[in-house]
Amino acid sequence: MAKKTIPKYTVLQDTREQKGWYFGEYDKCAGMEQETLKTGDYTIKGFEDMVCIERKFSVEEIANNRGKKKKAFDKEMQRMQEFAFKYIICEFSMSDLVDYPNSIFSDYMKQTRPAYVEAQIKKRRITGKYLLRSLMEYQNWYGIHVLFCDNKDNAFLVANSIFKRLNEMFHEPTE
């Protein structure tokens, strides 16, 4: 009896994504293509209307999304609501988020330039608690899964695992 196989999946990356993840060809993945996506940064080719991953590389990026770019980001989150499988994958920890803006400064900076660090913290009106509340609202209101992965490598592994599992779910094995 021949082994049943599932077709390989191709990851689509938004053309505007900068310094993102790279999905090379291997046993389950056919590789990656770039395409302008209306919503999110990554999806699976052929399932663009079902799968949406929004990558966040830093707490500063989310703070910017909830500050200067709030209206545009809220509209994107509303569009994500329509997807069956939707994720915000963060390349940082929840501790980094909650401790914002303090978390963006290194211990060295805090020790050698405390006045500068304090002045920079005071300039920022957005707090980590506000950012956490915002992400939890997206999760509760729109069903968007928010995943804190600590770093870029872990975030890539999580995204890749999501794509593998969804690809298996979307395809019946063929002989």
FENKAPE-V221262 format. One record per pair of residues at least 12 apart in sequence whose ideal C-beta (glycine too) atoms are under 7 Angstrom apart, sorted by the first residue. I is the first residue (numbers start at 1). J is the second residue. If there is no record, write none. Layout:
i = <I;I>
j = <J;J>
//
This chain:
i = <2;4;4;4;5;5;6;6;6;6;7;8;8;8;9;9;9;9;9;9;10;10;10;10;10;11;11;11;11;11;11;12;12;12;12;12;12;12;13;13;13;13;14;14;14;14;15;15;15;17;20;20;21;21;23;28;33;38;39;39;39;39;40;40;40;40;41;41;41;42;42;44;44;44;47;50;50;50;51;51;51;52;52;52;53;53;53;54;54;54;55;55;56;56;56;57;58;59;59;59;59;59;59;59;60;62;63;63;63;66;66;66;67;77;77;77;78;80;80;81;81;85;86;86;86;87;87;87;87;88;88;88;89;89;89;89;89;90;90;90;90;91;91;91;91;92;92;93;93;94;97;97;97;98;98;98;99;100;100;100;101;101;102;105>
j = <175;173;174;175;173;174;167;168;171;173;171;28;29;30;28;29;30;44;163;167;30;31;32;33;45;23;29;32;42;44;163;33;35;37;42;43;45;48;32;34;41;42;36;37;40;41;34;35;36;41;41;55;156;159;160;164;45;79;52;76;79;80;52;53;54;80;53;54;55;55;159;163;166;167;170;83;84;85;83;85;166;80;83;86;87;89;159;80;87;88;89;155;88;90;91;91;92;92;96;97;100;103;104;131;104;131;100;126;131;126;131;134;126;138;142;144;142;142;144;142;143;166;143;144;145;144;145;147;162;135;144;146;147;149;155;158;159;147;148;149;155;149;151;152;155;148;150;148;150;148;128;131;132;128;129;132;128;127;128;131;121;124;121;117>
//
